[in-house]
């Protein structure tokens, strides 16, 4: 598996799953009601942010001498 794919899978699946599980555990300790459907927004939001972060990480990994924002905007 390539390094870029590992970064994307880690930041879009592993980190959101860990944070969502920790949030469920925290809510159970606080005595709040737990509905799995309500945690889907937490998971999807963190996964979207993770994909953005992973894309920026891969861009900087592939082009270490270029500015990330200029390569995203199409200016080389």
N, CA, C and O atoms as CSV, one atom per row, in Angstrom:
chain,resi,resn,atom,element,x,y,z
A,1,UNK,N,N,0.850,-1.169,0.000
A,1,UNK,CA,C,0.000,0.000,0.000
A,1,UNK,C,C,0.901,1.239,0.000
A,1,UNK,O,O,1.882,1.300,0.741
A,2,UNK,N,N,0.564,2.209,-0.825
A,2,UNK,CA,C,1.398,3.405,-0.926
A,2,UNK,C,C,1.263,4.282,0.319
A,2,UNK,O,O,0.290,4.189,1.068
A,3,UNK,N,N,2.261,5.129,0.513
A,3,UNK,CA,C,2.264,5.994,1.690
A,3,UNK,C,C,1.093,6.980,1.654
A,3,UNK,O,O,0.496,7.268,2.691
A,4,UNK,N,N,0.764,7.495,0.474
A,4,UNK,CA,C,-0.353,8.430,0.351
A,4,UNK,C,C,-1.678,7.802,0.727
A,4,UNK,O,O,-2.506,8.440,1.377
A,5,UNK,N,N,-1.890,6.559,0.325
A,5,UNK,CA,C,-3.135,5.867,0.660
A,5,UNK,C,C,-3.226,5.591,2.160
A,5,UNK,O,O,-4.304,5.672,2.749
A,6,UNK,N,N,-2.092,5.266,2.769
A,6,UNK,CA,C,-2.077,5.049,4.226
A,6,UNK,C,C,-2.424,6.331,4.971
A,6,UNK,O,O,-3.153,6.292,5.962
A,7,UNK,N,N,-1.913,7.461,4.507
A,7,UNK,CA,C,-2.215,8.748,5.143
A,7,UNK,C,C,-3.700,9.064,5.025
A,7,UNK,O,O,-4.325,9.488,5.997
A,8,UNK,N,N,-4.268,8.859,3.839
A,8,UNK,CA,C,-5.686,9.150,3.626
A,8,UNK,C,C,-6.562,8.249,4.493
A,8,UNK,O,O,-7.506,8.729,5.122
A,9,UNK,N,N,-6.263,6.952,4.534
A,9,UNK,CA,C,-7.062,6.035,5.348
A,9,UNK,C,C,-6.955,6.363,6.830
A,9,UNK,O,O,-7.945,6.289,7.557
A,10,UNK,N,N,-5.763,6.723,7.277
A,10,UNK,CA,C,-5.575,7.044,8.687
A,10,UNK,C,C,-6.376,8.273,9.086
A,10,UNK,O,O,-7.093,8.246,10.086
A,11,UNK,N,N,-6.262,9.354,8.314
A,11,UNK,CA,C,-6.916,10.611,8.680
A,11,UNK,C,C,-8.401,10.636,8.360
A,11,UNK,O,O,-9.127,11.457,8.920
A,12,UNK,N,N,-8.885,9.753,7.466
A,12,UNK,CA,C,-10.310,9.783,7.145
A,12,UNK,C,C,-11.111,8.664,7.805
A,12,UNK,O,O,-12.340,8.732,7.827
A,13,UNK,N,N,-10.455,7.638,8.343
A,13,UNK,CA,C,-11.185,6.550,8.999
A,13,UNK,C,C,-10.752,6.312,10.441
A,13,UNK,O,O,-11.597,6.216,11.330
A,14,UNK,N,N,-9.459,6.218,10.681
A,14,UNK,CA,C,-8.970,5.839,12.004
A,14,UNK,C,C,-9.190,6.962,13.016
A,14,UNK,O,O,-9.792,6.738,14.066
A,15,UNK,N,N,-8.710,8.157,12.714
A,15,UNK,CA,C,-8.844,9.285,13.643
A,15,UNK,C,C,-10.315,9.617,13.914
A,15,UNK,O,O,-10.676,9.787,15.079
A,16,UNK,N,N,-11.187,9.720,12.894
A,16,UNK,CA,C,-12.601,9.988,13.203
A,16,UNK,C,C,-13.256,8.885,14.039
A,16,UNK,O,O,-14.089,9.175,14.898
A,17,UNK,N,N,-12.888,7.630,13.794
A,17,UNK,CA,C,-13.460,6.539,14.586
A,17,UNK,C,C,-13.016,6.634,16.047
A,17,UNK,O,O,-13.826,6.442,16.954
A,18,UNK,N,N,-11.746,6.928,16.276
A,18,UNK,CA,C,-11.239,7.051,17.645
A,18,UNK,C,C,-11.929,8.201,18.374
A,18,UNK,O,O,-12.355,8.042,19.518
A,19,UNK,N,N,-12.041,9.352,17.724
A,19,UNK,CA,C,-12.663,10.512,18.358
A,19,UNK,C,C,-14.142,10.251,18.630
A,19,UNK,O,O,-14.653,10.641,19.680
A,20,UNK,N,N,-14.830,9.602,17.703
A,20,UNK,CA,C,-16.247,9.300,17.901
A,20,UNK,C,C,-16.443,8.314,19.049
A,20,UNK,O,O,-17.362,8.479,19.851
A,21,UNK,N,N,-15.605,7.304,19.136
A,21,UNK,CA,C,-15.691,6.338,20.235
A,21,UNK,C,C,-15.422,7.020,21.567
A,21,UNK,O,O,-16.116,6.764,22.551
A,22,UNK,N,N,-14.410,7.890,21.600
A,22,UNK,CA,C,-14.133,8.622,22.838
A,22,UNK,C,C,-15.298,9.521,23.235
A,22,UNK,O,O,-15.594,9.671,24.421
A,23,UNK,N,N,-15.949,10.111,22.261
A,23,UNK,CA,C,-17.111,10.958,22.549
A,23,UNK,C,C,-18.283,10.144,23.092
A,23,UNK,O,O,-18.988,10.592,23.996
A,24,UNK,N,N,-18.488,8.951,22.542
A,24,UNK,CA,C,-19.554,8.077,23.037
A,24,UNK,C,C,-19.257,7.645,24.475
A,24,UNK,O,O,-20.153,7.631,25.319
A,25,UNK,N,N,-18.006,7.293,24.750
A,25,UNK,CA,C,-17.623,6.896,26.106
A,25,UNK,C,C,-17.806,8.060,27.072
A,25,UNK,O,O,-18.310,7.877,28.180
A,26,UNK,N,N,-17.399,9.252,26.656
A,26,UNK,CA,C,-17.560,10.434,27.509
A,26,UNK,C,C,-19.030,10.708,27.805
A,26,UNK,O,O,-19.390,10.989,28.948
A,27,UNK,N,N,-19.877,10.630,26.791
A,27,UNK,CA,C,-21.306,10.857,26.998
A,27,UNK,C,C,-21.930,9.798,27.900
A,27,UNK,O,O,-22.843,10.098,28.668
A,28,UNK,N,N,-21.446,8.565,27.812
A,28,UNK,CA,C,-21.998,7.528,28.685
A,28,UNK,C,C,-21.589,7.759,30.136
A,28,UNK,O,O,-22.379,7.502,31.044
A,29,UNK,N,N,-20.368,8.241,30.369
A,29,UNK,CA,C,-19.941,8.561,31.728
A,29,UNK,C,C,-20.722,9.744,32.300
A,29,UNK,O,O,-20.990,9.791,33.501
A,30,UNK,N,N,-21.082,10.689,31.450
A,30,UNK,CA,C,-21.836,11.853,31.906
A,30,UNK,C,C,-23.321,11.567,32.063
A,30,UNK,O,O,-24.065,12.414,32.558
A,31,UNK,N,N,-23.758,10.396,31.651
A,31,UNK,CA,C,-25.152,10.007,31.824
A,31,UNK,C,C,-26.080,10.522,30.749
A,31,UNK,O,O,-27.298,10.507,30.929
A,32,UNK,N,N,-25.543,10.970,29.654
A,32,UNK,CA,C,-26.382,11.448,28.549
A,32,UNK,C,C,-26.880,10.264,27.725
A,32,UNK,O,O,-26.275,9.192,27.724
A,33,UNK,N,N,-27.974,10.473,27.035
A,33,UNK,CA,C,-28.503,9.430,26.170
A,33,UNK,C,C,-27.604,9.221,24.961
A,33,UNK,O,O,-27.057,10.173,24.405
A,34,UNK,N,N,-27.461,7.980,24.569
A,34,UNK,CA,C,-26.584,7.658,23.443
A,34,UNK,C,C,-27.435,7.139,22.290
A,34,UNK,O,O,-28.079,6.095,22.394
A,35,UNK,N,N,-27.425,7.885,21.193
A,35,UNK,CA,C,-28.062,7.459,19.961
A,35,UNK,C,C,-26.989,7.479,18.886
A,35,UNK,O,O,-26.403,8.526,18.612
A,36,UNK,N,N,-26.732,6.346,18.283
A,36,UNK,CA,C,-25.639,6.252,17.320
A,36,UNK,C,C,-25.839,7.164,16.114
A,36,UNK,O,O,-24.867,7.633,15.520
A,37,UNK,N,N,-27.089,7.416,15.752
A,37,UNK,CA,C,-27.357,8.281,14.606
A,37,UNK,C,C,-26.836,9.701,14.839
A,37,UNK,O,O,-26.393,10.360,13.898
A,38,UNK,N,N,-26.885,10.166,16.067
A,38,UNK,CA,C,-26.427,11.525,16.353
A,38,UNK,C,C,-24.904,11.644,16.254
A,38,UNK,O,O,-24.381,12.742,16.065
A,39,UNK,N,N,-24.205,10.542,16.379
A,39,UNK,CA,C,-22.742,10.580,16.276
A,39,UNK,C,C,-22.261,10.471,14.835
A,39,UNK,O,O,-21.067,10.621,14.576
A,40,UNK,N,N,-23.156,10.217,13.903
A,40,UNK,CA,C,-22.740,10.135,12.504
A,40,UNK,C,C,-22.275,11.498,11.992
A,40,UNK,O,O,-21.365,11.567,11.166
A,41,UNK,N,N,-22.887,12.577,12.471
A,41,UNK,CA,C,-22.443,13.914,12.057
A,41,UNK,C,C,-21.048,14.211,12.582
A,41,UNK,O,O,-20.242,14.842,11.898
A,42,UNK,N,N,-20.762,13.757,13.796
A,42,UNK,CA,C,-19.426,13.943,14.360
A,42,UNK,C,C,-18.404,13.191,13.514
A,42,UNK,O,O,-17.360,13.739,13.157
A,43,UNK,N,N,-18.709,11.933,13.194
A,43,UNK,CA,C,-17.791,11.122,12.409
A,43,UNK,C,C,-17.572,11.721,11.015
A,43,UNK,O,O,-16.434,11.834,10.558
A,44,UNK,N,N,-18.657,12.102,10.346
A,44,UNK,CA,C,-18.525,12.626,8.983
A,44,UNK,C,C,-17.803,13.970,8.954
A,44,UNK,O,O,-17.032,14.236,8.032
A,45,UNK,N,N,-18.043,14.815,9.947
A,45,UNK,CA,C,-17.354,16.098,9.998
A,45,UNK,C,C,-15.864,15.936,10.210
A,45,UNK,O,O,-15.064,16.602,9.554
A,46,UNK,N,N,-15.487,15.059,11.117
A,46,UNK,CA,C,-14.065,14.832,11.367
A,46,UNK,C,C,-13.425,14.135,10.168
A,46,UNK,O,O,-12.271,14.411,9.842
A,47,UNK,N,N,-14.158,13.234,9.505
A,47,UNK,CA,C,-13.633,12.568,8.318
A,47,UNK,C,C,-13.392,13.567,7.188
A,47,UNK,O,O,-12.386,13.469,6.484
A,48,UNK,N,N,-14.300,14.527,7.006
A,48,UNK,CA,C,-14.111,15.546,5.968
A,48,UNK,C,C,-12.887,16.404,6.268
A,48,UNK,O,O,-12.086,16.688,5.377
A,49,UNK,N,N,-12.749,16.813,7.526
A,49,UNK,CA,C,-11.561,17.588,7.906
A,49,UNK,C,C,-10.299,16.748,7.752
A,49,UNK,O,O,-9.252,17.265,7.362
A,50,UNK,N,N,-10.392,15.458,8.057
A,50,UNK,CA,C,-9.243,14.568,7.897
A,50,UNK,C,C,-8.828,14.412,6.449
A,50,UNK,O,O,-7.638,14.323,6.148
A,51,UNK,N,N,-9.807,14.376,5.541
A,51,UNK,CA,C,-9.470,14.286,4.115
A,51,UNK,C,C,-8.755,15.538,3.633
A,51,UNK,O,O,-7.808,15.454,2.852
A,52,UNK,N,N,-9.203,16.692,4.094
A,52,UNK,CA,C,-8.531,17.939,3.715
A,52,UNK,C,C,-7.099,17.943,4.241
A,52,UNK,O,O,-6.162,18.279,3.517
A,53,UNK,N,N,-6.941,17.567,5.511
A,53,UNK,CA,C,-5.606,17.519,6.096
A,53,UNK,C,C,-4.723,16.496,5.387
A,53,UNK,O,O,-3.538,16.749,5.170
A,54,UNK,N,N,-5.289,15.336,5.020
A,54,UNK,CA,C,-4.519,14.310,4.329
A,54,UNK,C,C,-4.076,14.786,2.951
A,54,UNK,O,O,-2.947,14.528,2.532
A,55,UNK,N,N,-4.964,15.480,2.252
A,55,UNK,CA,C,-4.581,15.997,0.924
A,55,UNK,C,C,-3.463,17.014,1.034
A,55,UNK,O,O,-2.551,17.026,0.207
A,56,UNK,N,N,-3.523,17.871,2.050
A,56,UNK,CA,C,-2.443,18.833,2.249
A,56,UNK,C,C,-1.144,18.135,2.636
A,56,UNK,O,O,-0.066,18.559,2.220
A,57,UNK,N,N,-1.238,17.072,3.425
A,57,UNK,CA,C,-0.050,16.326,3.822
A,57,UNK,C,C,0.583,15.622,2.633
A,57,UNK,O,O,1.805,15.615,2.482
A,58,UNK,N,N,-0.251,15.032,1.795
A,58,UNK,CA,C,0.276,14.333,0.618
A,58,UNK,C,C,0.900,15.322,-0.345
A,58,UNK,O,O,1.943,15.039,-0.934
A,59,UNK,N,N,0.277,16.476,-0.514
A,59,UNK,CA,C,0.830,17.495,-1.400
A,59,UNK,C,C,2.201,17.948,-0.905
A,59,UNK,O,O,3.129,18.095,-1.701
A,60,UNK,N,N,2.333,18.169,0.392
A,60,UNK,CA,C,3.620,18.596,0.922
A,60,UNK,C,C,4.631,17.458,0.897
A,60,UNK,O,O,5.832,17.708,0.801
A,61,UNK,N,N,4.168,16.212,0.982
A,61,UNK,CA,C,5.072,15.060,0.916
A,61,UNK,C,C,5.615,14.900,-0.496
A,61,UNK,O,O,6.793,14.591,-0.676
A,62,UNK,N,N,4.762,15.107,-1.504
A,62,UNK,CA,C,5.189,14.939,-2.888
A,62,UNK,C,C,5.995,16.126,-3.392
A,62,UNK,O,O,6.892,15.956,-4.218
A,63,UNK,N,N,5.686,17.339,-2.904
A,63,UNK,CA,C,6.367,18.558,-3.339
A,63,UNK,C,C,6.946,19.277,-2.121
A,63,UNK,O,O,6.377,20.277,-1.683
A,64,UNK,N,N,8.047,18.806,-1.568
A,64,UNK,CA,C,8.539,19.411,-0.322
A,64,UNK,C,C,9.052,20.837,-0.490
A,64,UNK,O,O,9.111,21.572,0.496
A,65,UNK,N,N,9.424,21.258,-1.692
A,65,UNK,CA,C,9.979,22.595,-1.897
A,65,UNK,C,C,8.944,23.621,-2.329
A,65,UNK,O,O,9.269,24.802,-2.448
A,66,UNK,N,N,7.710,23.202,-2.567
A,66,UNK,CA,C,6.674,24.116,-3.036
A,66,UNK,C,C,5.753,24.489,-1.894
A,66,UNK,O,O,5.594,23.736,-0.933
A,67,UNK,N,N,5.151,25.657,-2.009
A,67,UNK,CA,C,4.153,26.109,-1.044
A,67,UNK,C,C,2.849,25.339,-1.291
A,67,UNK,O,O,2.400,25.248,-2.434
A,68,UNK,N,N,2.243,24.790,-0.250
A,68,UNK,CA,C,1.036,23.992,-0.407
A,68,UNK,C,C,-0.105,24.773,-1.026
A,68,UNK,O,O,-0.792,24.262,-1.911
A,69,UNK,N,N,-0.320,25.997,-0.583
A,69,UNK,CA,C,-1.458,26.771,-1.073
A,69,UNK,C,C,-1.307,27.141,-2.538
A,69,UNK,O,O,-2.298,27.177,-3.267
A,70,UNK,N,N,-0.090,27.418,-2.986
A,70,UNK,CA,C,0.075,27.766,-4.390
A,70,UNK,C,C,-0.148,26.550,-5.281
A,70,UNK,O,O,-0.659,26.701,-6.391
A,71,UNK,N,N,0.218,25.353,-4.836
A,71,UNK,CA,C,-0.017,24.179,-5.666
A,71,UNK,C,C,-1.490,23.783,-5.669
A,71,UNK,O,O,-1.960,23.204,-6.649
A,72,UNK,N,N,-2.232,24.077,-4.601
A,72,UNK,CA,C,-3.657,23.784,-4.570
A,72,UNK,C,C,-4.400,24.744,-5.489
A,72,UNK,O,O,-5.337,24.338,-6.175
A,73,UNK,N,N,-4.001,25.998,-5.513
A,73,UNK,CA,C,-4.675,26.996,-6.342
A,73,UNK,C,C,-4.294,26.888,-7.810
A,73,UNK,O,O,-4.842,27.611,-8.642
A,74,UNK,N,N,-3.368,26.001,-8.143
A,74,UNK,CA,C,-2.983,25.819,-9.538
A,74,UNK,C,C,-1.829,26.686,-9.965
A,74,UNK,O,O,-1.462,26.682,-11.140
A,75,UNK,N,N,-1.249,27.424,-9.054
A,75,UNK,CA,C,-0.082,28.254,-9.388
A,75,UNK,C,C,1.166,27.486,-9.007
A,75,UNK,O,O,1.406,27.214,-7.831
A,76,UNK,N,N,1.955,27.141,-10.001
A,76,UNK,CA,C,3.193,26.385,-9.727
A,76,UNK,C,C,4.351,27.300,-9.637
A,76,UNK,O,O,5.475,26.853,-9.413
